[in-house]
Amino acid sequence: MARVKKDKTPNLRGDLATLTKVRLNTFVVITTLFGYLLASRSFYSVWLHDGWLLFHTILGTACTAFGSAAFNQLMEIEEDARMKRTADRPLPARRMMPVNAFGIGWGLSAFGIIHLALKVNPAASYLAAIALGVYVFLYTPLKRRSSTNTLLGAVPGAIPPMIGWAAVAYSAGGSWADGESWYLFALLFLWQMPHFVAISWLCREEYEEAGYCMWTNGDSSGKKTSNIAAGFTVLLTLLAPLALIFNYANLVWVIGGTLAGLLMLWLCWKFRIEGDRGAARKLFFYTLIYLPLALGLLAIGWRHG
């Protein structure tokens, strides 16, 4: 019997998922949910009493993130066309008209921000708008001009848990700017540094050819990249004991978070010594493991109420 060949032709659903970076923005949904849960006095009460507020928070934040991804790709069509891993995106591959992508980006972003303002609270809406503005108007154009774009790019990725926190805190008479909210921002911000520089080093030739200014440009030995990753990992590791000092979490997170950070620091050192793709890949994959591990430990050790 002859084998039936699978059709690998991209379809509209796949192109829309690529345009809005659905897989990447799953991270946004998870961290928004995480901030929401930590701000709640009881995990049980979230599902029993506040289910609709949580739904509106996730929906508005996700739509804003999807819209910002579409704008980002609109601004990088030429650069994406030069890189193998992005050349088949719908815009550089010319399967989608830019005007259509703009309409999708504008519609999703506007809906997300307005939905948060009407169904959640103004603070959550403002935070989502700030994340969108930094990502589209600062980070994206800066990628062609300065390697500091990495720092700015981490800001939108660290805001979602603050949105989740704001959704609960505002309704309880608190503030989106509580110390705990900034603590979550710091955790997500610092985690993104070793995560991003590891993958950036693995793709450095493509980034250089596309004209992007990255910390990893020209770093064939990996020493500069590993030093940067190690520096931010030290700060990330030191963040765990601070939670005990500020009475945000107990020893479950302090000990677990510190050990998880030290393991990442060891992988940074291995990358510096070996300086090859295998060591960089191990560091990158560990950052993927670190995040759910850290969030789980922090949720267990978080001091509510």
N, C-alpha and C positions, 0 to 999 in steps of 0.2 A: 504494500500500500504506500502510495506516495505521501510524503510529509507535506502538510499544509503550512506554507510560509506565513509567519506572523507579520501583520502589517505594522511597520514601524513608523508610518507616516504620522507626524504630530497632528493632533486634533485640537479643536477649539478649547476643549476643557483643559488639555495639557498646557496649551499656550497661556491660558488665563492663570493657571496655577504657577507657571514659570514667571509670568509678568508680575504677579503679586507676591512671589516668593513664599508660597504657602508653607512649604516645609521649614524654611528658616524662621518664618513668623510664628510657627508653633511654639518656639521659644518665648515669644512675646506673650502668648496666651498663658503658658505655664507660669511664667514669672508674675504676670498680673494676678492670676489665681493665687499664687503663693503670697503676695503682698496682702491680698484680700483676707486670706485665711489667718495670717499672723495678726492682722488688725482686729479680727473677731475675738470676742472673749471666749467663745467655745466653738470648736470645729463643727459640733453637732448642730448648733443653732444656725449656722450658715445655710445648711440644706433645709432645715425645718421652717425657718422664719424669713430668711433673706435670699431665697433662691432667685427671685426675679431681679433683685438689685444686682446680684452676682452675674446673672445672664446679661443684663444691659451693660454692665461694666466690661465684660469679656467681648461682647458684640461691638461696642463702640471702639474699644482699644484695638481689636483685631482689624476692623475696617480701616481705621486710620493708618495702621501699619501696612496693610495691603496697598492702600493708596500711595503711601510714601515710596514703596518699592516700585510701583509703576512710574512715578516721577523720576526716581533714580535711574531707571533703565532708559527713560526718554532722554536723559541728559548724557548718557554714556553709550549711545548707539555705535559711534565710530570706534571707541575703545573696546567695546564688547566684540565688535567684528574682527579685531586683531588677535583676540585670545581664543585658543581652541576650546576651552571649557565654557565659554560664553557665546561663541559665534553662532550657535544654533538657537539662541533665544529668539522669540518671535519678531522682535524689532530689527536686529541686525540681519536676520535671515529673511526679512521682508515678507513675512507671513501675516504681519499686522501693520496697519497704517498708524503712523504716529498720532494722528488726530484721534483715532479710536482709543489708543492707549492713554492719551491725555484725558479724554472723557471718562475713562474708567478710573484713572487716578484721582481726578477732581471729584467725581461722584462718590467714590468710596471715602476719600478723606473728609469731604464736607459732611457726608452722612455720619461718619464716626464721631467727629468733633461735636456736631450739633446733637447727636443722639446722647452723648455723654452729658452735655449741658442740660438737656431736658429730662433725661431719665435717671441720671446719677446725681451729679452736682457740678457747679462751675469749676471747682478745683481740679477735678478729674479731667474736665474738658480742656482747661488751660495747660495742664501737664501734657496731654496728648498733642495739643497744638505746638507746644515747645519742642517736643520730640520730633514732630514732623518738620518744623522749621529748621532745626539744627541739622537733621539728616539731609534734607533736600537743598537748603540754601547755604549751608556752611560746609558740612562734611563732603558732599559730592563734588562741588567745584574745587575744594581745597586739595582733593586727591591729585590734581594735576599740577599743584603749585608748591605744596609743602608736606613733608612727612609727618608733621604734627596732626594731619588729618586723622590719624589713628586715635588720638586722644579725643577729638571731637566726635568721631564715629562711635565711641563707646558711650557717649552721653545718652543718645536715644535708646540704646540697648539696656541702660540702667534705670530708665524712667518707668517702665511698665509696673514693677512692684510698688512704686510710689503711687501710681494710679489706683492700683488695687487697695493700697492703704488708705488713700484719700476717700475712696468710695465709702468705706466703713467709718473712718474717723470723723469725716464731715457730718455724717448723719448722727453721730454720737456726741457732737459738740466739740470734737477735737480738731486737729489741724493736719493738713497734708505734710506740713513741715516738722512733724514730731521727730525727735531724735532717732526713734526706731526706724522711721521712714528713710532718713538719710543713711542710717546704717545699712539698710537693704540696698540703697543706691550704691554705696561704697563697695559692697560685696560684689554686685553685678559688674560695676565699672572695672574693678581690679581684676576680676576673673577674665574679662574679655581680652586683657592685654597679652598674657601668655598664649591664650587660645588663638588670637588673631595673628600674632607675630609668627607662631609656628606654621600655620597654613600659608601665611604670606611668604615665608622663606621657601616653602615647598613649591610655590608658584612664582618665585621672584623673577624668573626669566620672562614669563608672560606679562607680569606687571611692568617690567622695564620696557618691553617692546610696545606695550600699549601706551606708555608715556606717563604712568602713575609714579608719584613720588612716595616711596615707602621706606621705612626704616631698614628693610632688608635689602634694598638695592645695593648691588656690588659686594654683598657680604657672602662670598663663596665659601669661606671657612665656617660660617655659622657662629663665630665668637661674639660678634656685635649683637646678633639676634638673641643668642642664649643669655647674654648679660642683661639685655633689656627684659627678657622673660623672667630671669631670676630676680631682678630688682623689684618688679611688680609682684612676683610671687612672695617675696619676703613681706611686703606690705599686706598682701592678702592673708598670709599666715598670722601676722601680728593682729589682724582684725578680730580673730577668734577670742583671744583673752580680753579684748576691750569690751566684749559683750557682757562679761562677768563684772567688770569694773562699773559699767553703766547699768547693771542689773537688767539687761535685756534677755539673757539666757543663762542656763545653768552649766554644770560641768560636762554634760553630755555633748553640747556643742563646743565648749571650750577645748576639751581634750580631743574630740573627734575632728573638729575643724583644724586644729593645730597639726595633728598627725597627717591629715589629708593634704595640708599645705606643705608640710615637710617632704612628703613623697613627691609632690610636684617640683619642689626645689631640687630634689635629687635628680629628677629627670632632666631638669634644666642643666644641671652640672654634667650629666652624661652626654647631653647634646653638645655642650661646650667642648668636652674632651674628644668625642668621636667625630663631631662635625659632619655627619652624613644624613641622608634622607631617612634612614631607618630610625635614628635617634630622634629626629624632628617629628617623624610620624608617631612615635611612641608618646612624645610629649603632647602632641595634638590630640590623640585619642584619649589620653588620660584627662585632658581638660574636659572632654565630653562626659567622662565618667565622674569627674569631680563635681560638676554642677548639681546633678540630681542627688549625689551623695551628700553634698553640703546642705542642700535645701532640706533633705530628709532629716539630717542631724539637727539642723536649726529648728525645724518644726517640732521635733521631739523635745528639744531643750529650751524652747521659747517659754518665757514667763508671761502668762496672760493675766490681764486684769489689773 
